[in-house]
């Protein structure tokens, strides 16, 4: 499109050396902050800004400025199809603009000042970015490794055009942004990062001002900023810049710049687990960050990049999420002065201090008072009354999916498992501090330094509650927290574990012993009361009750449990659906409970665990059909998909009348990879993101969809790994069920994944039409 005349004598570009905070309205917050750093002689890559007035002048000169504004405003009431079509047309208008001669000449002259044909990064810097109520973070496009004047002009135009992408249009609609949109551009010498990351000059979780926290990863820093990988985390004392703590992350891929755009490069296991920064680099980054904080007079959140061991700063902004500093009580030790008593796996976040009670057996539980810390070899479901009283839980064995970990998280207790020797090292009656985030137990009262795992957004960038097409359920084990969890933004209970509730109803007795003693009604009454409590709190939202799935070794620990078989491997033994076939009286207890609950609260449904083959499920469902509950066709019938054979049998299960399938990722991972989920020794093998496990999950989802069944995943992994949550959404899962403490974060991950899917579809459709 030919350019009309543009105002002459205007200054369209400015070196960042001459920019500062006051220039943010014309060049955007990104360019203004870089200018402030450069003017203070911090190591910032040479750059210049193309002002937002240049964009508006170019659109004016092309005669399309009013058309862009009017058609963009009309998209506020457009459906998705119209928005995508208009977006494509508006972007085409901008990309076809011919820049006025004076504007083009100024951009090219500023580019030559950076060096002859120097590779540059061309990044958007919208004036609305970093405002108090509109972040626009990641909404507009950036381009790396741009070389040559023609390529630079194309990249600037593409940045301008990104103002009209479906993503940007939708964001402005959602934020109620009604001003005429405009955009500035930063052109910066390319830093081909060997590694990069972020720095906080105060601990973003504890608010401690005497700490500097650094997160680093290989390649470009977007993998850290976006939480795409587990970065290295280094905690440094601000007083003398000594390294207090470090956690080496796990990075499966890096983003590297290339002439054809950023490239995702897969890393080997050795590369992904190698320490990213050496001690000298950590100290150099910390000192530089402290100097930036001193310059601004406030804690800062910075981004850095290292190329050929040269450190560059590429962004800074104030930290606005700091609370009061937790310095601990007078005389307390701090993390940097205390020696750990034992180290294990952090399985339940949080910190608690109290009196240690070392219990070898459940019979000793009377010694544990409210607020004491339980230290035990391992816990079973019948320990639930003890776990409720404990302020924290420490065990010798177990992994992050063991009973102690699951129940502890649901009760909101700090949990450390897999310590190997806690019961031998920790003295009964001693005062200890448990850090469930780091998996560390200290002697005495200690204030541990928390390790941030993901970059925290400034307070003004927090968004409202998300709405997702994928249903978000929570896992529950007891009625204790039913009301508080039900009051949060969740769609119901996807997994109500009966085995954790029956310990109270059984009173420590085996079900067979209770029935033999004529106490069947007592059991059903107690269980009905607990399930009704939860169902009433969540009504009318669904509550999926998983029938009792205690293993033989867990039943054996109950009074009268000598009737249980002695199995070498009860994890894959006499349990779940097969036990109901052999012991129909046990299954009828669950059916009696649900039949009574559903007479008043029909939002409760049944899930049958550990289904291995067709004939056992058919016999189990036959028992259901002959029970009064079987006539209640409003009750959904679900099965757990924990055994890889489920993928094969799904069509047959559907013919038997199953309504849905819920994937238990813990058992499915264990049985696919052949690793005991409770083994601390084999914890490095237990990986739900292993391709073999993901393939099993994908086949279950695909075959269930083909048979018209709903699908869910209720294992621990989806609560802790955002990659799995996004994978499931992209695969088309109907719902996920997570721990209550991770529900809000999982909702955001799901919402972001759904938006990316829509955008990918819109872009693919646009390319198809071109």
Phi, psi and omega in degrees: 000127183291146180271141169273187181288151175235156180305133179266161179080001178280149175259110186265338183234151179216132174298142181294343177300337184254013181251158177204184183306327182293343182270000183306319180299334183258334183237000178087159183294326182296310181293321182296318179293319176299321178296318178299317179295314181297318179297333178270009176065034169277156185286088179248132178303138179306141185199165170219161180247141171257116191291162177293336176294330178295317177300311182296320179296320180294321179290322176299313183298328179277352178075023184239003186299314181292321179298317178300312183297316182293314182289326176294320178294325180295337180291347182298331180250015184273153172279176187298322182295314180294320180299316180296318181294316179293321179302313180299318181293317181295320178296321179297318177305315184290318182293337180270000180293136171264122184293141172306146187304317184294320180294313179300318182297319180294318179297316181293323179293317178295326178294317180296331179294338177283342181136160182291119178047042180286137175294137182228159169258133181246112189235144175291150175213070185294139178304332180280348181295145178064016173286171186294332185236358178220113184274321186055019183295124177075004184282320182262164189273156172226156184225137183246159176055046177272129183229132176097152185294317180296318179295324179295314180299319178298319181294320177298315178299321180294322174299315177301316183296332181293350173295343187240019176289159175306323180297313182290318178300314181296318181299316180295323178297313182296325182274358181067031183278114187247356179288161176295122183287147175212170186207137171257171184222139173253130176246115189229139177307133186292130171255111178275088192295124167288322174205164185197177179169203182231156178227135173246126181274010167211154181292117187290349180257320181265342183083002183295121181277352182264015180235146170241128183246127182240132172242132186220149177212165178285147176082204182289152189283355183296336179289333177277311181301321182271001179066030184278339180225168173271107184279167165292146176234127179238131177248125187238140174287130180286339182291310185232007176060029173277149180281115182273319186204152174213149176227119181275125186277197181218112187240116182274341181208163174229156174258122180243141177286150177207163183297336178260020180107172180296140182243137173273121183245120179289142181251149173287166179301320180294319179293319185287340181250006178280142180300130186282314184247139172275173186299320181296319179293320177301314181292322178297316179296317181297316181296319180294318180296320178297323178293323177295318177300317179297322180296317182276341181074022180201152178303143186237152173245109187246157170244139181228163175215144179239124178233120182052043178066010175264127184270129177238146169259131183240359175185152168209152176204158179292149169275125183242013183250013185282133173262196179291145179287131178266102184262355179084171181283161180301133178086353179290152170278161174244169187305323185283349179249346185266142175262132180296141171284309178219159179229134178217212179260127175288110186244351177211115188293158177118171181229139177216144176239137180183189180275128180283133172239109182271110184246121179275327181224164180295334180297340179275000192296339180296343180281346182269119180263163177305130178092352174286165178254124181280127173237118187214159176299317178188158177243157176237170180305330181286357175274002187307315179302327178289317181298325179298325182279338187284143175279337178200166185228131177228130180229155176289317185250191175093161174238188186288353177249011180285170184301316181301319181291315183297309182292318179303317179296317182291333176272355180076027181261144169296138183226132171234122181239169175066034180279343181076318189222023183300320183292339177269326186275319185278129180276135177298132180090353179280160178267128182225162174238129181251122175254098183286349178280317183265348182077031186241142174240129182246155171280140176078198180264118187227142174257098182289151175274120181286149179253115177291138181255338178221155180291133182264139181277147175303154186301324185287352180264359179296144184248166180288170181303141182273154170247128184235149174284329176282126182289138180246112176256171174238157173266138176227151177240336183217164177284354191307314186254018187303311183295316183293321179288321180297335180281355180267176184278074176229159187260006180141193179249116181272344180208106172255109186279110182293328187295336178278338180273331187289340182299323177287318181292326181282339182062031180085002182259152175290143180307320180297324179291322179294318180295316181296330181272007179074025184253023182299313181299322179300316178298310182297320179299314182294316180293321179299318180299318180294315181293320178298322178304313181290314182299320180293323180295325185261346184307139005270010180295147185289150173232116183262111184270116176272123182300161186306130181228043174289139176276168186299322180291332178282320174295325183296333182285348180278160177297125185087009183283004179291354177280350183285147176290152177267104185250139177288330182223076183295342179301327179242034184248230189279092185203171172059220187302319182296323178297322179296325178295319182278333182232073182301335179294326177293314181296325183294335175298313177298318182295321177298317181298310182295324180298318179290319181295316186290343175294335178247328184228090185281013178273002181264136182230166187255138172233131182260125186270160169048058178273125186251328184207169189293315189296324181290322178294321179299317179292323179294316179291331176295321174299317179298317182294333179270359177264152177307330179296333183296336179282350181273087184282356174282346179276126179284145179247112181249157169234152172277137175256087183246340183252131182307335180297342180303320182303322179289320190271357186306314178302322179291321178296322179297320179294335178281354176102017177289140181264331185203163181232128177244119184280122173267096189295333181295305180290323180297319177296314181301317185277335176284319184264352179068041182230133180294120183296338181265002186275119173289329181295322185260018186300331181290342179274338187278102186217105180294338179276005174301137183305326180294320178292316179299323178296319178296317178298315181298317181294322178297313180298313183297315183290325177296316178299318180299331182264005178078022180263145172284156183228148177213168171223125186238015180281169184297329189300322183291340178282338189244346186233108181295334179296320180292319179302314180293321179301317181294319179297315180295331180282343177099026179295147182285319183207164169228153178232124190231170175293150186300325183288345180252005186296313183297317179294319180295322177301317179294320179297317180296315181298317179296319179296318179296320178295319179297322178297316179297318180293319177300319179294318180296318180293319178297320179295321180295319180293325180295325182281343183288000000 
